[in-house]
Each structure stands twice: as C-alpha cells, then as structure tokens.
Amino acid sequence: MSITFQKRQKEMKRLDKQKGKAERRAQKKLAKGKEGETPSGTPIDPALDPTIDWSYQSDIELDRP
C-alpha cells in the first residue's frame, strides 16, 4: 500500500466519525426539545394547555371534609 492511499483512508474515516458525531448531536438536541420544552425554548406551562379541563373535580376531592 502506498502512503497516499493510507492517508486517504484515514481522512475518510475521520470524516465519517465527524459526520456521526454531528448526527448524534442533532438527535440529542431534538430529544431535549421534546422533553418539556417547545421548539422555541420556552418551557411548557400546563396551566396554558387548552385541552385540560380545570373545572373537573373528582369524587374523591368532593368527599373530603
């Protein structure tokens, strides 16, 4: 094997590793965004969620003295 071929193989391996790291970083960033934060970076406030019926009370809460 010539030195040029070895250098090219080494460079290709380095570029593949760099690409893999960038993909993992992007996946972590997306996963972090899904865990309690909106894409804009602001935390999700359950009180602002229009799908929650805050007027509902369970029977257990109504039975307490």
PQR file with spaces between the fields and no chain letter, atoms N, CA, C, O and H, PARSE charges and radii, in Angstrom:
ATOM       1  N    MET     1       0.831   -1.194    0.000 -0.4000 1.5000
ATOM       2  CA   MET     1       0.000    0.000    0.000 -0.0000 2.0000
ATOM       3  C    MET     1       0.867    1.245    0.000  0.5500 1.7000
ATOM       4  O    MET     1       1.917    1.310    0.641 -0.5500 1.4000
ATOM       5  N    SER     2       0.399    2.205   -0.725 -0.4000 1.5000
ATOM       6  CA   SER     2       1.150    3.455   -0.755 -0.0000 2.0000
ATOM       7  C    SER     2       0.688    4.371    0.377  0.5500 1.7000
ATOM       8  O    SER     2      -0.387    4.182    0.946 -0.5500 1.4000
ATOM       9  H    SER     2      -0.453    2.153   -1.246  0.4000 1.0000
ATOM      10  N    ILE     3       1.494    5.332    0.683 -0.4000 1.5000
ATOM      11  CA   ILE     3       1.204    6.297    1.745 -0.0000 2.0000
ATOM      12  C    ILE     3      -0.039    7.120    1.389  0.5500 1.7000
ATOM      13  O    ILE     3      -0.846    7.430    2.265 -0.5500 1.4000
ATOM      14  H    ILE     3       2.367    5.485    0.221  0.4000 1.0000
ATOM      15  N    THR     4      -0.194    7.473    0.120 -0.4000 1.5000
ATOM      16  CA   THR     4      -1.325    8.288   -0.313 -0.0000 2.0000
ATOM      17  C    THR     4      -2.648    7.576   -0.046  0.5500 1.7000
ATOM      18  O    THR     4      -3.607    8.198    0.412 -0.5500 1.4000
ATOM      19  H    THR     4       0.462    7.221   -0.592  0.4000 1.0000
ATOM      20  N    PHE     5      -2.702    6.273   -0.330 -0.4000 1.5000
ATOM      21  CA   PHE     5      -3.921    5.504   -0.090 -0.0000 2.0000
ATOM      22  C    PHE     5      -4.232    5.446    1.402  0.5500 1.7000
ATOM      23  O    PHE     5      -5.391    5.582    1.795 -0.5500 1.4000
ATOM      24  H    PHE     5      -1.923    5.768   -0.702  0.4000 1.0000
ATOM      25  N    GLN     6      -3.230    5.250    2.223 -0.4000 1.5000
ATOM      26  CA   GLN     6      -3.422    5.196    3.673 -0.0000 2.0000
ATOM      27  C    GLN     6      -3.927    6.534    4.202  0.5500 1.7000
ATOM      28  O    GLN     6      -4.819    6.576    5.049 -0.5500 1.4000
ATOM      29  H    GLN     6      -2.289    5.139    1.903  0.4000 1.0000
ATOM      30  N    LYS     7      -3.357    7.618    3.703 -0.4000 1.5000
ATOM      31  CA   LYS     7      -3.806    8.950    4.130 -0.0000 2.0000
ATOM      32  C    LYS     7      -5.265    9.179    3.742  0.5500 1.7000
ATOM      33  O    LYS     7      -6.045    9.721    4.525 -0.5500 1.4000
ATOM      34  H    LYS     7      -2.633    7.584    3.015  0.4000 1.0000
ATOM      35  N    ARG     8      -5.625    8.764    2.531 -0.4000 1.5000
ATOM      36  CA   ARG     8      -6.994    8.940    2.069 -0.0000 2.0000
ATOM      37  C    ARG     8      -7.962    8.127    2.929  0.5500 1.7000
ATOM      38  O    ARG     8      -9.034    8.616    3.285 -0.5500 1.4000
ATOM      39  H    ARG     8      -4.991    8.324    1.895  0.4000 1.0000
ATOM      40  N    GLN     9      -7.591    6.896    3.261 -0.4000 1.5000
ATOM      41  CA   GLN     9      -8.427    6.046    4.105 -0.0000 2.0000
ATOM      42  C    GLN     9      -8.590    6.661    5.495  0.5500 1.7000
ATOM      43  O    GLN     9      -9.683    6.656    6.060 -0.5500 1.4000
ATOM      44  H    GLN     9      -6.720    6.499    2.971  0.4000 1.0000
ATOM      45  N    LYS    10      -7.508    7.184    6.032 -0.4000 1.5000
ATOM      46  CA   LYS    10      -7.535    7.817    7.354 -0.0000 2.0000
ATOM      47  C    LYS    10      -8.438    9.052    7.341  0.5500 1.7000
ATOM      48  O    LYS    10      -9.218    9.273    8.267 -0.5500 1.4000
ATOM      49  H    LYS    10      -6.620    7.189    5.573  0.4000 1.0000
ATOM      50  N    GLU    11      -8.322    9.838    6.299 -0.4000 1.5000
ATOM      51  CA   GLU    11      -9.155   11.045    6.162 -0.0000 2.0000
ATOM      52  C    GLU    11     -10.623   10.673    6.018  0.5500 1.7000
ATOM      53  O    GLU    11     -11.477   11.334    6.609 -0.5500 1.4000
ATOM      54  H    GLU    11      -7.688    9.659    5.547  0.4000 1.0000
ATOM      55  N    MET    12     -10.943    9.635    5.251 -0.4000 1.5000
ATOM      56  CA   MET    12     -12.332    9.206    5.086 -0.0000 2.0000
ATOM      57  C    MET    12     -12.909    8.716    6.421  0.5500 1.7000
ATOM      58  O    MET    12     -14.063    8.997    6.742 -0.5500 1.4000
ATOM      59  H    MET    12     -10.250    9.098    4.771  0.4000 1.0000
ATOM      60  N    LYS    13     -12.112    7.995    7.182 -0.4000 1.5000
ATOM      61  CA   LYS    13     -12.553    7.506    8.485 -0.0000 2.0000
ATOM      62  C    LYS    13     -12.828    8.690    9.422  0.5500 1.7000
ATOM      63  O    LYS    13     -13.810    8.685   10.164 -0.5500 1.4000
ATOM      64  H    LYS    13     -11.174    7.767    6.921  0.4000 1.0000
ATOM      65  N    ARG    14     -11.961    9.692    9.383 -0.4000 1.5000
ATOM      66  CA   ARG    14     -12.129   10.880   10.218 -0.0000 2.0000
ATOM      67  C    ARG    14     -13.408   11.622    9.849  0.5500 1.7000
ATOM      68  O    ARG    14     -14.142   12.068   10.730 -0.5500 1.4000
ATOM      69  H    ARG    14     -11.163    9.696    8.780  0.4000 1.0000
ATOM      70  N    LEU    15     -13.680   11.756    8.554 -0.4000 1.5000
ATOM      71  CA   LEU    15     -14.887   12.448    8.105 -0.0000 2.0000
ATOM      72  C    LEU    15     -16.153   11.679    8.496  0.5500 1.7000
ATOM      73  O    LEU    15     -17.152   12.287    8.881 -0.5500 1.4000
ATOM      74  H    LEU    15     -13.083   11.393    7.838  0.4000 1.0000
ATOM      75  N    ASP    16     -16.115   10.356    8.399 -0.4000 1.5000
ATOM      76  CA   ASP    16     -17.254    9.538    8.814 -0.0000 2.0000
ATOM      77  C    ASP    16     -17.535    9.700   10.306  0.5500 1.7000
ATOM      78  O    ASP    16     -18.688    9.821   10.722 -0.5500 1.4000
ATOM      79  H    ASP    16     -15.303    9.862    8.087  0.4000 1.0000
ATOM      80  N    LYS    17     -16.478    9.701   11.098 -0.4000 1.5000
ATOM      81  CA   LYS    17     -16.625    9.864   12.539 -0.0000 2.0000
ATOM      82  C    LYS    17     -17.211   11.241   12.864  0.5500 1.7000
ATOM      83  O    LYS    17     -18.082   11.363   13.724 -0.5500 1.4000
ATOM      84  H    LYS    17     -15.542    9.603   10.760  0.4000 1.0000
ATOM      85  N    GLN    18     -16.733   12.264   12.179 -0.4000 1.5000
ATOM      86  CA   GLN    18     -17.223   13.626   12.383 -0.0000 2.0000
ATOM      87  C    GLN    18     -18.708   13.727   12.017  0.5500 1.7000
ATOM      88  O    GLN    18     -19.480   14.380   12.719 -0.5500 1.4000
ATOM      89  H    GLN    18     -16.025   12.165   11.480  0.4000 1.0000
ATOM      90  N    LYS    19     -19.097   13.089   10.934 -0.4000 1.5000
ATOM      91  CA   LYS    19     -20.491   13.093   10.493 -0.0000 2.0000
ATOM      92  C    LYS    19     -21.383   12.377   11.510  0.5500 1.7000
ATOM      93  O    LYS    19     -22.484   12.839   11.809 -0.5500 1.4000
ATOM      94  H    LYS    19     -18.470   12.558   10.364  0.4000 1.0000
ATOM      95  N    GLY    20     -20.908   11.261   12.032 -0.4000 1.5000
ATOM      96  CA   GLY    20     -21.657   10.509   13.040 -0.0000 2.0000
ATOM      97  C    GLY    20     -21.877   11.318   14.303  0.5500 1.7000
ATOM      98  O    GLY    20     -22.965   11.298   14.879 -0.5500 1.4000
ATOM      99  H    GLY    20     -20.013   10.885   11.788  0.4000 1.0000
ATOM     100  N    LYS    21     -20.847   12.031   14.733 -0.4000 1.5000
ATOM     101  CA   LYS    21     -20.976   12.867   15.926 -0.0000 2.0000
ATOM     102  C    LYS    21     -21.991   13.977   15.701  0.5500 1.7000
ATOM     103  O    LYS    21     -22.784   14.276   16.594 -0.5500 1.4000
ATOM     104  H    LYS    21     -19.963   12.047   14.266  0.4000 1.0000
ATOM     105  N    ALA    22     -21.979   14.584   14.538 -0.4000 1.5000
ATOM     106  CA   ALA    22     -22.928   15.656   14.228 -0.0000 2.0000
ATOM     107  C    ALA    22     -24.364   15.134   14.241  0.5500 1.7000
ATOM     108  O    ALA    22     -25.272   15.814   14.718 -0.5500 1.4000
ATOM     109  H    ALA    22     -21.335   14.341   13.813  0.4000 1.0000
ATOM     110  N    GLU    23     -24.565   13.925   13.716 -0.4000 1.5000
ATOM     111  CA   GLU    23     -25.904   13.322   13.722 -0.0000 2.0000
ATOM     112  C    GLU    23     -26.375   13.044   15.145  0.5500 1.7000
ATOM     113  O    GLU    23     -27.531   13.304   15.481 -0.5500 1.4000
ATOM     114  H    GLU    23     -23.827   13.372   13.329  0.4000 1.0000
ATOM     115  N    ARG    24     -25.486   12.517   15.979 -0.4000 1.5000
ATOM     116  CA   ARG    24     -25.858   12.232   17.375 -0.0000 2.0000
ATOM     117  C    ARG    24     -26.189   13.518   18.119  0.5500 1.7000
ATOM     118  O    ARG    24     -27.137   13.556   18.903 -0.5500 1.4000
ATOM     119  H    ARG    24     -24.547   12.305   15.707  0.4000 1.0000
ATOM     120  N    ARG    25     -25.409   14.577   17.877 -0.4000 1.5000
ATOM     121  CA   ARG    25     -25.684   15.878   18.500 -0.0000 2.0000
ATOM     122  C    ARG    25     -27.054   16.398   18.102  0.5500 1.7000
ATOM     123  O    ARG    25     -27.797   16.908   18.941 -0.5500 1.4000
ATOM     124  H    ARG    25     -24.639   14.547   17.240  0.4000 1.0000
ATOM     125  N    ALA    26     -27.389   16.272   16.827 -0.4000 1.5000
ATOM     126  CA   ALA    26     -28.686   16.744   16.336 -0.0000 2.0000
ATOM     127  C    ALA    26     -29.825   15.937   16.964  0.5500 1.7000
ATOM     128  O    ALA    26     -30.863   16.501   17.310 -0.5500 1.4000
ATOM     129  H    ALA    26     -26.786   15.858   16.145  0.4000 1.0000
ATOM     130  N    GLN    27     -29.639   14.632   17.112 -0.4000 1.5000
ATOM     131  CA   GLN    27     -30.671   13.794   17.727 -0.0000 2.0000
ATOM     132  C    GLN    27     -30.875   14.159   19.188  0.5500 1.7000
ATOM     133  O    GLN    27     -32.010   14.209   19.662 -0.5500 1.4000
ATOM     134  H    GLN    27     -28.796   14.174   16.831  0.4000 1.0000
ATOM     135  N    LYS    28     -29.784   14.414   19.911 -0.4000 1.5000
ATOM     136  CA   LYS    28     -29.895   14.819   21.316 -0.0000 2.0000
ATOM     137  C    LYS    28     -30.628   16.152   21.436  0.5500 1.7000
ATOM     138  O    LYS    28     -31.440   16.344   22.341 -0.5500 1.4000
ATOM     139  H    LYS    28     -28.862   14.373   19.527  0.4000 1.0000
ATOM     140  N    LYS    29     -30.338   17.056   20.527 -0.4000 1.5000
ATOM     141  CA   LYS    29     -30.978   18.370   20.554 -0.0000 2.0000
ATOM     142  C    LYS    29     -32.484   18.234   20.332  0.5500 1.7000
ATOM     143  O    LYS    29     -33.275   18.901   20.999 -0.5500 1.4000
ATOM     144  H    LYS    29     -29.679   16.899   19.791  0.4000 1.0000
ATOM     145  N    LEU    30     -32.878   17.374   19.400 -0.4000 1.5000
ATOM     146  CA   LEU    30     -34.296   17.141   19.144 -0.0000 2.0000
ATOM     147  C    LEU    30     -34.971   16.476   20.337  0.5500 1.7000
ATOM     148  O    LEU    30     -36.086   16.843   20.707 -0.5500 1.4000
ATOM     149  H    LEU    30     -32.236   16.831   18.859  0.4000 1.0000
ATOM     150  N    ALA    31     -34.304   15.507   20.933 -0.4000 1.5000
ATOM     151  CA   ALA    31     -34.865   14.804   22.088 -0.0000 2.0000
ATOM     152  C    ALA    31     -35.031   15.755   23.258  0.5500 1.7000
ATOM     153  O    ALA    31     -36.023   15.681   23.983 -0.5500 1.4000
ATOM     154  H    ALA    31     -33.398   15.208   20.633  0.4000 1.0000
ATOM     155  N    LYS    32     -34.083   16.638   23.448 -0.4000 1.5000
ATOM     156  CA   LYS    32     -34.155   17.608   24.535 -0.0000 2.0000
ATOM     157  C    LYS    32     -35.333   18.550   24.313  0.5500 1.7000
ATOM     158  O    LYS    32     -36.018   18.930   25.263 -0.5500 1.4000
ATOM     159  H    LYS    32     -33.277   16.698   22.859  0.4000 1.0000
ATOM     160  N    GLY    33     -35.566   18.922   23.063 -0.4000 1.5000
ATOM     161  CA   GLY    33     -36.669   19.818   22.751 -0.0000 2.0000
ATOM     162  C    GLY    33     -38.021   19.190   23.016  0.5500 1.7000
ATOM     163  O    GLY    33     -38.979   19.900   23.320 -0.5500 1.4000
ATOM     164  H    GLY    33     -35.010   18.613   22.292  0.4000 1.0000
ATOM     165  N    LYS    34     -38.122   17.876   22.908 -0.4000 1.5000
ATOM     166  CA   LYS    34     -39.388   17.189   23.132 -0.0000 2.0000
ATOM     167  C    LYS    34     -39.672   16.972   24.612  0.5500 1.7000
ATOM     168  O    LYS    34     -40.817   16.707   24.979 -0.5500 1.4000
ATOM     169  H    LYS    34     -37.343   17.299   22.661  0.4000 1.0000
ATOM     170  N    GLU    35     -38.674   17.075   25.461 -0.4000 1.5000
ATOM     171  CA   GLU    35     -38.835   16.800   26.888 -0.0000 2.0000
ATOM     172  C    GLU    35     -39.144   18.069   27.670  0.5500 1.7000
ATOM     173  O    GLU    35     -38.284   18.574   28.392 -0.5500 1.4000
ATOM     174  H    GLU    35     -37.744   17.289   25.162  0.4000 1.0000
ATOM     175  N    GLY    36     -40.342   18.582   27.538 -0.4000 1.5000
ATOM     176  CA   GLY    36     -40.751   19.693   28.387 -0.0000 2.0000
ATOM     177  C    GLY    36     -40.426   21.073   27.869  0.5500 1.7000
ATOM     178  O    GLY    36     -40.565   22.048   28.607 -0.5500 1.4000
ATOM     179  H    GLY    36     -41.041   18.172   26.952  0.4000 1.0000
ATOM     180  N    GLU    37     -40.015   21.187   26.670 -0.4000 1.5000
ATOM     181  CA   GLU    37     -39.767   22.498   26.093 -0.0000 2.0000
ATOM     182  C    GLU    37     -40.323   22.543   24.682  0.5500 1.7000
ATOM     183  O    GLU    37     -40.337   21.544   23.964 -0.5500 1.4000
ATOM     184  H    GLU    37     -39.902   20.395   26.070  0.4000 1.0000
ATOM     185  N    THR    38     -40.775   23.711   24.309 -0.4000 1.5000
ATOM     186  CA   THR    38     -41.236   23.903   22.943 -0.0000 2.0000
ATOM     187  C    THR    38     -40.020   24.133   22.059  0.5500 1.7000
ATOM     188  O    THR    38     -38.938   24.399   22.582 -0.5500 1.4000
ATOM     189  H    THR    38     -40.764   24.523   24.893  0.4000 1.0000
ATOM     190  N    PRO    39     -40.154   24.041   20.741 -0.5600 1.5000
ATOM     191  CA   PRO    39     -39.002   24.273   19.863  0.2800 2.0000
ATOM     192  C    PRO    39     -38.373   25.660   20.033  0.5500 1.7000
ATOM     193  O    PRO    39     -37.190   25.843   19.746 -0.5500 1.4000
ATOM     194  N    SER    40     -39.163   26.638   20.499 -0.4000 1.5000
ATOM     195  CA   SER    40     -38.607   27.975   20.689 -0.0000 2.0000
ATOM     196  C    SER    40     -37.781   28.061   21.956  0.5500 1.7000
ATOM     197  O    SER    40     -37.102   29.063   22.181 -0.5500 1.4000
ATOM     198  H    SER    40     -40.124   26.490   20.732  0.4000 1.0000
ATOM     199  N    GLY    41     -37.823   27.017   22.801 -0.4000 1.5000
ATOM     200  CA   GLY    41     -37.010   27.002   24.004 -0.0000 2.0000
ATOM     201  C    GLY    41     -37.747   27.417   25.251  0.5500 1.7000
ATOM     202  O    GLY    41     -37.152   27.415   26.329 -0.5500 1.4000
ATOM     203  H    GLY    41     -38.374   26.203   22.619  0.4000 1.0000
ATOM     204  N    THR    42     -39.014   27.773   25.159 -0.4000 1.5000
ATOM     205  CA   THR    42     -39.774   28.175   26.334 -0.0000 2.0000
ATOM     206  C    THR    42     -40.398   26.948   26.983  0.5500 1.7000
ATOM     207  O    THR    42     -40.870   26.054   26.282 -0.5500 1.4000
ATOM     208  H    THR    42     -39.497   27.775   24.283  0.4000 1.0000
ATOM     209  N    PRO    43     -40.409   26.892   28.311 -0.5600 1.5000
ATOM     210  CA   PRO    43     -40.992   25.732   28.991  0.2800 2.0000
ATOM     211  C    PRO    43     -42.500   25.637   28.749  0.5500 1.7000
ATOM     212  O    PRO    43     -43.177   26.648   28.566 -0.5500 1.4000
ATOM     213  N    ILE    44     -43.005   24.417   28.751 -0.4000 1.5000
ATOM     214  CA   ILE    44     -44.439   24.204   28.567 -0.0000 2.0000
ATOM     215  C    ILE    44     -45.128   24.410   29.910  0.5500 1.7000
ATOM     216  O    ILE    44     -44.721   23.828   30.915 -0.5500 1.4000
ATOM     217  H    ILE    44     -42.455   23.595   28.899  0.4000 1.0000
ATOM     218  N    ASP    45     -46.164   25.230   29.929 -0.4000 1.5000
ATOM     219  CA   ASP    45     -46.924   25.500   31.143 -0.0000 2.0000
ATOM     220  C    ASP    45     -48.244   24.750   31.061  0.5500 1.7000
ATOM     221  O    ASP    45     -49.064   25.054   30.195 -0.5500 1.4000
ATOM     222  H    ASP    45     -46.495   25.702   29.112  0.4000 1.0000
ATOM     223  N    PRO    46     -48.474   23.773   31.943 -0.5600 1.5000
ATOM     224  CA   PRO    46     -49.724   23.011   31.869  0.2800 2.0000
ATOM     225  C    PRO    46     -50.957   23.885   32.075  0.5500 1.7000
ATOM     226  O    PRO    46     -52.035   23.546   31.587 -0.5500 1.4000
ATOM     227  N    ALA    47     -50.821   24.993   32.781 -0.4000 1.5000
ATOM     228  CA   ALA    47     -51.968   25.871   33.014 -0.0000 2.0000
ATOM     229  C    ALA    47     -52.449   26.527   31.721  0.5500 1.7000
ATOM     230  O    ALA    47     -53.599   26.959   31.639 -0.5500 1.4000
ATOM     231  H    ALA    47     -49.945   25.269   33.177  0.4000 1.0000
ATOM     232  N    LEU    48     -51.589   26.604   30.724 -0.4000 1.5000
ATOM     233  CA   LEU    48     -51.960   27.225   29.458 -0.0000 2.0000
ATOM     234  C    LEU    48     -52.469   26.218   28.433  0.5500 1.7000
ATOM     235  O    LEU    48     -52.816   26.594   27.313 -0.5500 1.4000
ATOM     236  H    LEU    48     -50.655   26.253   30.791  0.4000 1.0000
ATOM     237  N    ASP    49     -52.516   24.948   28.805 -0.4000 1.5000
ATOM     238  CA   ASP    49     -52.953   23.891   27.891 -0.0000 2.0000
ATOM     239  C    ASP    49     -54.472   23.916   27.758  0.5500 1.7000
ATOM     240  O    ASP    49     -55.173   23.660   28.738 -0.5500 1.4000
ATOM     241  H    ASP    49     -52.234   24.642   29.714  0.4000 1.0000
ATOM     242  N    PRO    50     -55.004   24.221   26.561 -0.5600 1.5000
ATOM     243  CA   PRO    50     -56.463   24.317   26.403  0.2800 2.0000
ATOM     244  C    PRO    50     -57.180   22.971   26.449  0.5500 1.7000
ATOM     245  O    PRO    50     -58.408   22.932   26.519 -0.5500 1.4000
ATOM     246  N    THR    51     -56.432   21.868   26.410 -0.4000 1.5000
ATOM     247  CA   THR    51     -57.073   20.553   26.421 -0.0000 2.0000
ATOM     248  C    THR    51     -57.371   20.057   27.834  0.5500 1.7000
ATOM     249  O    THR    51     -58.049   19.042   27.995 -0.5500 1.4000
ATOM     250  H    THR    51     -55.434   21.901   26.352  0.4000 1.0000
ATOM     251  N    ILE    52     -56.881   20.748   28.855 -0.4000 1.5000
ATOM     252  CA   ILE    52     -57.120   20.328   30.233 -0.0000 2.0000
ATOM     253  C    ILE    52     -58.367   21.022   30.762  0.5500 1.7000
ATOM     254  O    ILE    52     -58.504   22.242   30.663 -0.5500 1.4000
ATOM     255  H    ILE    52     -56.330   21.573   28.724  0.4000 1.0000
ATOM     256  N    ASP    53     -59.269   20.235   31.322 -0.4000 1.5000
ATOM     257  CA   ASP    53     -60.490   20.777   31.915 -0.0000 2.0000
ATOM     258  C    ASP    53     -60.224   21.006   33.401  0.5500 1.7000
ATOM     259  O    ASP    53     -60.295   20.070   34.198 -0.5500 1.4000
ATOM     260  H    ASP    53     -59.158   19.244   31.403  0.4000 1.0000
ATOM     261  N    TRP    54     -59.918   22.245   33.771 -0.4000 1.5000
ATOM     262  CA   TRP    54     -59.570   22.569   35.143 -0.0000 2.0000
ATOM     263  C    TRP    54     -60.803   22.637   36.048  0.5500 1.7000
ATOM     264  O    TRP    54     -60.660   22.640   37.271 -0.5500 1.4000
ATOM     265  H    TRP    54     -59.860   23.005   33.123  0.4000 1.0000
ATOM     266  N    SER    55     -61.992   22.693   35.483 -0.4000 1.5000
ATOM     267  CA   SER    55     -63.203   22.775   36.300 -0.0000 2.0000
ATOM     268  C    SER    55     -63.638   21.401   36.804  0.5500 1.7000
ATOM     269  O    SER    55     -64.493   21.308   37.685 -0.5500 1.4000
ATOM     270  H    SER    55     -62.108   22.691   34.490  0.4000 1.0000
ATOM     271  N    TYR    56     -63.061   20.347   36.260 -0.4000 1.5000
ATOM     272  CA   TYR    56     -63.428   18.990   36.652 -0.0000 2.0000
ATOM     273  C    TYR    56     -62.872   18.677   38.030  0.5500 1.7000
ATOM     274  O    TYR    56     -61.699   18.942   38.292 -0.5500 1.4000
ATOM     275  H    TYR    56     -62.366   20.423   35.545  0.4000 1.0000
ATOM     276  N    GLN    57     -63.697   18.113   38.928 -0.4000 1.5000
ATOM     277  CA   GLN    57     -63.239   17.651   40.217 -0.0000 2.0000
ATOM     278  C    GLN    57     -63.662   16.209   40.379  0.5500 1.7000
ATOM     279  O    GLN    57     -64.778   15.829   40.023 -0.5500 1.4000
ATOM     280  H    GLN    57     -64.650   17.897   38.716  0.4000 1.0000
ATOM     281  N    SER    58     -62.762   15.415   40.919 -0.4000 1.5000
ATOM     282  CA   SER    58     -63.084   14.006   41.097 -0.0000 2.0000
ATOM     283  C    SER    58     -63.966   13.817   42.313  0.5500 1.7000
ATOM     284  O    SER    58     -64.043   14.700   43.167 -0.5500 1.4000
ATOM     285  H    SER    58     -61.856   15.725   41.208  0.4000 1.0000
ATOM     286  N    ASP    59     -64.628   12.681   42.401 -0.4000 1.5000
ATOM     287  CA   ASP    59     -65.492   12.374   43.528 -0.0000 2.0000
ATOM     288  C    ASP    59     -64.712   12.317   44.840  0.5500 1.7000
ATOM     289  O    ASP    59     -65.254   12.645   45.896 -0.5500 1.4000
ATOM     290  H    ASP    59     -64.565   11.964   41.707  0.4000 1.0000
ATOM     291  N    ILE    60     -63.458   11.908   44.785 -0.4000 1.5000
ATOM     292  CA   ILE    60     -62.642   11.803   45.984 -0.0000 2.0000
ATOM     293  C    ILE    60     -62.422   13.195   46.584  0.5500 1.7000
ATOM     294  O    ILE    60     -62.516   13.360   47.800 -0.5500 1.4000
ATOM     295  H    ILE    60     -63.017   11.642   43.928  0.4000 1.0000
ATOM     296  N    GLU    61     -62.135   14.187   45.758 -0.4000 1.5000
ATOM     297  CA   GLU    61     -61.915   15.541   46.249 -0.0000 2.0000
ATOM     298  C    GLU    61     -63.198   16.117   46.848  0.5500 1.7000
ATOM     299  O    GLU    61     -63.137   16.875   47.817 -0.5500 1.4000
ATOM     300  H    GLU    61     -62.059   14.053   44.770  0.4000 1.0000
ATOM     301  N    LEU    62     -64.365   15.767   46.285 -0.4000 1.5000
ATOM     302  CA   LEU    62     -65.629   16.289   46.770 -0.0000 2.0000
ATOM     303  C    LEU    62     -66.039   15.660   48.106  0.5500 1.7000
ATOM     304  O    LEU    62     -66.791   16.273   48.863 -0.5500 1.4000
ATOM     305  H    LEU    62     -64.415   15.152   45.499  0.4000 1.0000
ATOM     306  N    ASP    63     -65.558   14.449   48.406 -0.4000 1.5000
ATOM     307  CA   ASP    63     -65.921   13.767   49.646 -0.0000 2.0000
ATOM     308  C    ASP    63     -65.122   14.229   50.852  0.5500 1.7000
ATOM     309  O    ASP    63     -65.471   13.898   51.985 -0.5500 1.4000
ATOM     310  H    ASP    63     -64.948   13.951   47.791  0.4000 1.0000
ATOM     311  N    ARG    64     -64.071   14.977   50.633 -0.4000 1.5000
ATOM     312  CA   ARG    64     -63.250   15.409   51.775 -0.0000 2.0000
ATOM     313  C    ARG    64     -63.988   16.476   52.584  0.5500 1.7000
ATOM     314  O    ARG    64     -64.676   17.325   52.018 -0.5500 1.4000
ATOM     315  H    ARG    64     -63.787   15.247   49.713  0.4000 1.0000
ATOM     316  N    PRO    65     -63.839   16.427   53.924 -0.5600 1.5000
ATOM     317  CA   PRO    65     -64.486   17.452   54.776  0.2800 2.0000
ATOM     318  C    PRO    65     -63.779   18.780   54.711  0.5500 1.7000
ATOM     319  O    PRO    65     -64.197   19.734   55.366 -0.5500 1.4000
